[in-house]
Amino acid sequence: MALPLDPDAALMLRVKDGDLEAFEELVQKYKHPIVNVIYRMLHDLEEAEDLAQNVFVRVFQSAGRYEVSAKFSTWIFTIARHLCLNEIRRRGRHPAQSLESSQNEDEEHAPRQYPDEKICPPPQAFLQKELEQKVQEALGELPEKQRLAIALCQEDELSYEEIAKVLGCSLSATKSLIHRGRETLKAKLKPYLRSGTWEEPETETLPVKGCLP
Amino acid sequence: MKESMQEAEYQNLIETSWRRTLSETERARLGKFLEAHPERQESWREDAALNGLLRRMPGAAVSSNFTARVVQAASRVPAKPAWRRRLEAFPWLGGVWVPRAALGAAMVCCGVLSFHGYQVRHRAQEARAMASVSPLAGLASIDWLENFDTINKMNKVQVADEDLLTVLQ
């Protein structure tokens, strides 16, 4: 008995025949996870969107080579991984000057501005923003493969086996990459993990005495 | 045995918690394990807090016209020429090994040709060297061999010279 065809694979078969509507459906379904993963890798939203666009165009171009036996999500994330790593290498070779840094230089000469004491941002939102920044910084300092493994781990579309396929390593090596990445993150974010500045999600609370604050 | 099973299950639950929020049953199992192993509570607390941090990280906001842009870009991709489409009917031809094999074959051909060239050059060089020496190495005249037998026999002493040996001693 033949296995039922994966819906994404069915769409890809239509894309193979040049069906743009099927392609649009795939873009609609995968745009968020793909942009998210690339954004976690590059930390530049515009660049992430441009690269994600390239990923989808590459999918469209290579539709003829797509084999139904391969899971579509694994295939598209593998393309995204290749393009991401190429972009990181390209950046390494031709480092672009950050607009922020030149802006900061301009600001040094600009007249100094003082915050209005009467208008304060809500402290919780301010703290959250700071934490997001810290987490993003800590993620950015991880080695590329660990960062990618953790970014893929946050996506619901992929199982551990599929993440391993995307990364091109064994299942145990993938779990080890994630574990090492998380250990580094825990060490870097320890004060934030302990202070409880960012309250934990309620769903993680366990019915063990003294287990969670 | 039971201990190692519990350990494996704990590890499994931890790995699940990295990806998604644990279900009620899973949390109950984890709670039971942590009750029995209070030394793991601190580690779990940190893990859970990190899970929270990562899950609360806002996703990238994708522009509203992203899909339209992508579809437009894809529709602008020029259609592949007929030979390319025919080639795609044989996916093994587009495999990574084809260019590698072609490169390997080209390298072997280059090696064979350069070795053959070297051999041809080497032989020509030897032939030239022999040709330059050959006029000097002409055959000896037959008259030189006139007393060959006599001279040859002079070296061969048949009997030991006893008198000479006695004098020498």
Interface residues (C-beta under 8 A of the other chain):
Chain A: L20 F23 E24 V27 Q28 K31 H32 V35 N36 I38 Y39 L45 A48 E49 A52 Q53 F56 V57 F60 Q61 G64 R65 E67 Q128 L131 E132 V135 Q136 I150 C153 Q154 D156 Y160 K175 I178 R182 L185 K186 L189 K190 Y192 L193 R194 G196 W198 E199 E200 P201 T203 E204 L206 P207 V208 G210 C211 L212 P213
Chain B: E15 S17 W18 R19 R20 T21 L22 R27 A28 L30 G31 L34 E35 Q41 W44 R45 E46 D47 A48 A49 L50 N51 G52 L53 L54 R55 R56 M57 P58 G59 A60 A61 V62 S63 F66 T67 R69 V70 V71 A73 A74 S75 V77 K80 R85 E88 P91 G94
